[in-house]
Structures are given as structure tokens and as C-alpha cells.
Amino acid sequence: MGFDIYDVNKYAPKQMVAVPLIVLLLALGLLGINWLSTGTLLTPGIDFAGGTAVTVMTDDSVEDIEAYFAGFPLTSVGEGLNGGKYIRFGPMDDDEQQALVKKVNDRYPDPKIDQIGESFGEALQQQALLALLFSFIGMGIVVFLAFRDVVPSIAVVLSALSDIIITAAIMDIVGIQLTLSTTAALLMLIGYSVDSDILLTTRLLKRQGKLDEKLAGAYRTGIIMTTTTIAAIAAMFAVTAFGQVEVIAQISAVLLIGLFVDLMNTWVLNAGILKGYVMQKNGGRA
């Protein structure tokens, strides 16, 4: 099944840890550049930046819609099934908002218009960041109570944190915005990352046997778990992207990115840290 492509026991702990840490530093650099240039780590979607979303049923092309709303802060036009169009605008003052509503109603029958104020979007963004922060704090406490050992606990938290940071950097690169749905996907990713990391940590610290055998067994089980999940989420992404189910497509896209990142952070970074830790406890022996 291709498990021999990467031999988890072939490399020394320092070699295993080096590559994921370099990738993590590059991701932090990219997010830092984005912060300095735009004031945000990730490009906020309408949920956090505020704005107006209009859903209409029309045969107008994207170009026609862009021309019709040329005087407004149009940010994107998405196409759905049966002639549905999702038109998004940036923040506007009250006069612009009223003018937009009139212009929409003049041309499109029975439109759906949803507005999120800029201040409300900022409040949602702060709540989302708090949710991520508290999830890491809770995760760290639970992991430490489970293993009562500082190094494995730090390794689990570092792996999960690296998953989020690298995934966020890739979201920046491919243009996935930070919305309520993608924030939910990041929180789900934390849970999955901890699950695979705890599998690895439990196998290495709580089972009897040779280190190489325990590590290889944990790797095989973990790879089967993760690749099965990747296949299921890839199918969900394909179906929802084709069907223009935007929220589910965004969630599955972020999860797909994060799961591939987690393969590296669990089975290279965390495995390298734990391998070095166990070898040190055994006097340098595997």
C-alpha cells in the first residue's frame, strides 16, 4: 500500500524534526508579511470583514453583473445551480446600502439580501480567535493530564499549532478566505491532529516493546486512518464544489489541506521529537 515510501525509523530525530520546523518558519514568515501588508493574518471573508451578500436567480453573465454594479464595492460573483448567482460586496455606509438594495430590486425579482456590519464582523473575528486560543489551552491541559510528561505534551501542542499555522499560510497562497465555515474547519483540524498525535504518543510511551517496532506499528495505523479520511473528504469536496455548495466546499478544502499537513507534522515532527525523547530516556538506544 505504499507505506515503504517513507521509513519512519530510517532517519535520526534531528533530521526528522528539521524539515517540518523549516516549513513552519516559512509559514510564519508568510503570515507575518501578510500581517504587515494588510493588517490581518488571513484575508477575512464577509463574515468577519462585513459587507453584503445578494443571492439572485438570473441568466446574466458574471460580466453583466459586474458592469451593472460597477458603482459599488463588488468583491466577487459566484455561480450556483439553476442560474443562481451569489454577489458579494464590501462594507458600505447606509446611503450606499440603500442604493444597492434599490438597484438589486429594480433588476432582480425576489432577491435574498444579507448584510453584516463591519463592527459585528470584527466582533465575530475576535470570538473566532478566542475559540482557537481556548481550544489550544484546553488541548494542552488534557494532553498533560493524560501523559503527565512535559515533552510529549509540548510535542502534541506544537504539532497541532504547526498544522494550523501551515494550513493558514496555504489558505493565503490559494486564496481561501477566513470565514465562519473555514474557522470551523480549523477547529475540526485541531481535533483530528490531537487524535493522531495521541495515537502515536500512546503507542510509544505506554506500550512495551522495541521503539522501532512500536513506531512502525503506530505509523502504519495512523497512515491508514488519515488516508481513509482524506479520501472521504476529497469525495465530499468534489461533490460540493461541483454542486456549488460553497460552505461545505470551503470546509472540505481546508480539511484536505490540513490533513496533508498533519501527515508531516505527526509522522515527521512529532515522531522525531518522541523518538529522540525515548532514545534519551533509554540512554541513546532505540
C-alpha positions as CSV (number, residue, x, y, z in Angstrom):
1,M,0.0,0.0,0.0
2,G,3.0,2.3,-0.4
3,F,4.0,2.5,3.3
4,D,7.6,1.9,2.4
5,I,7.9,5.3,0.6
6,Y,8.8,6.9,3.9
7,D,10.5,4.7,6.6
8,V,9.7,6.3,9.9
9,N,12.7,4.5,11.5
10,K,15.3,5.4,8.9
11,Y,16.1,8.9,10.0
12,A,17.7,10.3,13.1
13,P,15.4,12.5,15.3
14,K,17.2,15.7,14.4
15,Q,16.8,15.0,10.7
16,M,13.1,14.3,11.2
17,V,12.4,17.5,13.1
18,A,14.4,19.8,10.8
19,V,12.2,19.8,7.7
20,P,8.8,20.5,9.5
21,L,10.4,23.3,11.5
22,I,11.7,24.9,8.4
23,V,8.3,24.7,6.8
24,L,6.7,26.1,9.9
25,L,9.2,29.1,9.9
26,L,8.4,29.8,6.2
27,A,4.6,29.7,7.0
28,L,5.1,32.1,9.9
29,G,7.1,34.4,7.6
30,L,4.4,34.4,5.0
31,L,1.7,35.1,7.6
32,G,3.9,37.9,9.1
33,I,4.3,39.5,5.7
34,N,0.5,39.4,5.2
35,W,0.0,40.9,8.6
36,L,2.4,43.8,7.9
37,S,1.0,44.5,4.4
38,T,-2.8,44.1,5.1
39,G,-3.1,44.2,8.9
40,T,-4.6,40.6,9.0
41,L,-3.0,37.2,9.0
42,L,-5.7,35.8,6.7
43,T,-7.9,37.6,4.2
44,P,-11.2,37.9,6.1
45,G,-14.4,36.9,4.3
46,I,-17.7,38.7,4.6
47,D,-18.4,37.1,7.9
48,F,-15.5,39.0,9.5
49,A,-14.9,42.0,7.3
50,G,-18.5,42.9,7.0
51,G,-20.4,43.5,3.8
52,T,-23.5,42.5,1.8
53,A,-24.3,39.2,0.2
54,V,-27.0,39.1,-2.5
55,T,-28.5,35.9,-3.9
56,V,-30.5,36.1,-7.1
57,M,-31.8,33.8,-9.9
58,T,-30.7,35.2,-13.2
59,D,-29.2,34.2,-16.6
60,D,-27.0,37.3,-16.5
61,S,-23.3,36.6,-17.0
62,V,-20.7,37.4,-14.5
63,E,-19.5,40.2,-16.7
64,D,-23.0,41.7,-17.0
65,I,-23.4,41.7,-13.2
66,E,-20.1,43.3,-12.7
67,A,-21.0,46.0,-15.1
68,Y,-24.4,46.6,-13.6
69,F,-22.9,47.0,-10.1
70,A,-19.8,49.0,-11.2
71,G,-20.5,51.8,-8.8
72,F,-20.5,49.6,-5.7
73,P,-17.7,47.8,-3.8
74,L,-18.3,44.4,-5.6
75,T,-15.9,41.7,-4.3
76,S,-17.0,38.5,-6.0
77,V,-19.7,36.9,-8.1
78,G,-20.2,33.2,-7.6
79,E,-22.3,30.9,-9.8
80,G,-24.7,28.2,-8.5
81,L,-27.1,25.7,-9.9
82,N,-30.2,26.7,-12.0
83,G,-28.9,30.2,-12.7
84,G,-28.3,31.1,-9.1
85,K,-25.7,33.9,-8.6
86,Y,-24.0,34.8,-5.3
87,I,-23.0,38.5,-5.4
88,R,-20.8,39.9,-2.6
89,F,-20.0,43.5,-1.7
90,G,-17.6,45.1,0.7
91,P,-18.6,47.4,3.6
92,M,-20.8,50.4,2.7
93,D,-22.4,53.3,4.5
94,D,-26.2,53.5,5.0
95,D,-26.8,55.6,1.8
96,E,-24.8,53.2,-0.4
97,Q,-26.6,50.2,1.2
98,Q,-30.0,51.7,0.5
99,A,-28.9,52.5,-3.1
100,L,-27.7,48.9,-3.5
101,V,-30.9,47.4,-2.3
102,K,-32.9,49.6,-4.7
103,K,-30.7,48.7,-7.6
104,V,-31.0,45.0,-6.8
105,N,-34.7,45.1,-6.6
106,D,-35.0,47.1,-9.8
107,R,-33.5,44.3,-11.8
108,Y,-33.9,41.0,-10.0
109,P,-37.2,39.6,-8.6
110,D,-37.3,38.1,-5.1
111,P,-33.6,38.6,-4.2
112,K,-32.1,37.5,-0.9
113,I,-30.0,40.2,0.7
114,D,-27.9,39.6,3.8
115,Q,-25.9,42.3,5.4
116,I,-23.2,42.0,8.1
117,G,-22.0,45.3,9.7
118,E,-18.3,45.9,9.9
119,S,-18.3,46.2,13.7
120,F,-20.3,43.0,14.0
121,G,-17.8,41.2,11.7
122,E,-14.9,42.4,13.8
123,A,-16.6,41.0,16.9
124,L,-17.1,37.7,15.2
125,Q,-13.5,37.7,14.2
126,Q,-12.4,38.2,17.9
127,Q,-14.7,35.4,19.0
128,A,-13.2,33.1,16.4
129,L,-9.7,33.8,17.6
130,L,-10.7,33.3,21.2
131,A,-12.2,29.9,20.2
132,L,-8.9,28.9,18.6
133,L,-7.0,30.1,21.7
134,F,-9.2,28.3,24.2
135,S,-9.1,25.1,22.1
136,F,-5.3,25.1,22.4
137,I,-5.4,25.8,26.1
138,G,-7.9,23.0,26.7
139,M,-6.0,20.6,24.5
140,G,-2.7,21.3,26.3
141,I,-4.3,20.7,29.7
142,V,-6.0,17.4,28.6
143,V,-2.8,16.1,27.0
144,F,-0.7,16.9,30.0
145,L,-3.2,15.2,32.4
146,A,-3.2,12.2,30.1
147,F,0.6,11.7,29.9
148,R,1.9,13.7,33.0
149,D,5.0,14.4,31.0
150,V,6.1,17.8,29.6
151,V,7.9,16.8,26.5
152,P,5.2,14.6,24.9
153,S,2.6,17.3,25.8
154,I,4.6,20.0,24.2
155,A,5.1,17.8,21.1
156,V,1.4,17.3,20.7
157,V,0.6,21.0,21.1
158,L,3.5,22.0,18.8
159,S,2.3,19.6,16.1
160,A,-1.3,20.9,16.3
161,L,-0.2,24.5,16.3
162,S,2.0,23.8,13.3
163,D,-0.9,22.2,11.5
164,I,-3.0,25.4,11.9
165,I,-0.2,27.8,11.0
166,I,0.9,26.0,7.9
167,T,-2.7,25.4,6.8
168,A,-3.4,29.1,7.3
169,A,-0.4,30.0,5.2
170,I,-1.5,27.7,2.4
171,M,-5.0,29.3,2.6
172,D,-3.4,32.6,2.0
173,I,-1.5,31.3,-1.0
174,V,-4.5,29.6,-2.7
175,G,-6.9,32.5,-1.8
176,I,-9.2,30.8,0.7
177,Q,-10.7,33.5,3.0
178,L,-11.2,33.3,6.7
179,T,-14.9,32.8,7.3
180,L,-17.0,31.2,10.0
181,S,-17.0,28.0,7.9
182,T,-13.2,27.9,7.5
183,T,-12.7,28.7,11.2
184,A,-14.9,25.7,12.0
185,A,-12.7,23.6,9.7
186,L,-9.6,24.8,11.5
187,L,-11.1,23.8,14.9
188,M,-12.0,20.4,13.4
189,L,-8.4,20.1,12.2
190,I,-7.1,20.7,15.8
191,G,-9.3,17.8,17.0
192,Y,-8.1,15.4,14.3
193,S,-4.4,16.5,14.8
194,V,-4.6,15.7,18.5
195,D,-6.3,12.3,17.7
196,S,-3.4,11.2,15.5
197,D,-0.7,12.6,17.9
198,I,-2.2,10.8,20.9
199,L,-2.3,7.6,18.9
200,L,1.5,8.0,18.3
201,T,2.3,9.1,21.8
202,T,0.3,6.3,23.4
203,R,1.9,3.6,21.3
204,L,5.4,4.9,22.1
205,L,5.1,5.7,25.8
206,K,2.6,3.2,27.1
207,R,3.3,0.0,25.2
208,Q,6.0,-2.5,25.8
209,G,8.5,-3.5,23.0
210,K,11.2,-2.1,20.9
211,L,11.0,1.5,19.8
212,D,11.4,0.8,16.1
213,E,8.6,-1.8,16.2
214,K,6.2,0.5,18.1
215,L,6.9,3.4,15.9
216,A,6.4,1.4,12.7
217,G,3.1,0.0,14.0
218,A,1.8,3.4,15.0
219,Y,2.8,4.8,11.6
220,R,1.0,2.1,9.7
221,T,-2.2,2.5,11.7
222,G,-2.1,6.3,11.6
223,I,-1.5,6.4,7.8
224,I,-4.4,4.1,7.2
225,M,-6.6,6.3,9.4
226,T,-5.6,9.6,7.8
227,T,-5.6,8.4,4.1
228,T,-9.1,7.0,4.6
229,T,-10.3,10.3,6.0
230,I,-8.6,12.2,3.1
231,A,-10.3,10.0,0.6
232,A,-13.7,10.7,2.2
233,I,-13.2,14.4,2.4
234,A,-11.8,14.6,-1.1
235,A,-15.1,13.0,-2.3
236,M,-17.1,15.5,-0.3
237,F,-15.1,18.4,-1.8
238,A,-15.6,17.1,-5.3
239,V,-19.3,16.8,-4.9
240,T,-19.9,20.1,-3.1
241,A,-17.6,22.0,-5.4
242,F,-19.4,20.7,-8.5
243,G,-22.8,21.4,-6.8
244,Q,-21.7,24.9,-5.7
245,V,-22.4,24.1,-2.1
246,E,-19.9,26.8,-1.0
247,V,-19.8,26.4,2.7
248,I,-19.2,22.6,2.7
249,A,-16.7,23.0,-0.2
250,Q,-14.7,25.6,1.9
251,I,-14.7,23.3,5.0
252,S,-13.6,20.3,3.0
253,A,-10.9,22.3,1.2
254,V,-9.4,23.5,4.4
255,L,-9.6,20.0,6.0
256,L,-7.9,18.5,2.9
257,I,-5.0,20.9,3.2
258,G,-4.8,20.4,6.9
259,L,-4.8,16.6,6.8
260,F,-1.9,16.5,4.3
261,V,0.0,19.0,6.6
262,D,-0.8,16.8,9.6
263,L,0.8,13.8,7.9
264,M,4.1,15.7,8.0
265,N,3.7,17.2,11.5
266,T,2.6,13.9,13.2
267,W,4.8,11.4,11.5
268,V,7.9,13.5,11.0
269,L,7.9,16.4,13.5
270,N,6.1,14.7,16.5
271,A,7.5,11.3,15.7
272,G,11.0,12.8,15.6
273,I,10.6,14.6,19.0
274,L,9.2,11.5,20.7
275,K,11.8,9.2,19.1
276,G,14.6,11.4,20.4
277,Y,12.9,11.7,23.8
278,V,12.5,7.9,24.2
279,M,16.1,7.3,23.0
280,Q,17.4,9.8,25.5
281,K,15.5,8.1,28.3
282,N,16.9,4.7,27.2
283,G,20.5,6.1,27.2
284,G,20.6,6.6,23.4
285,R,19.3,3.2,22.5
286,A,16.2,2.6,20.3
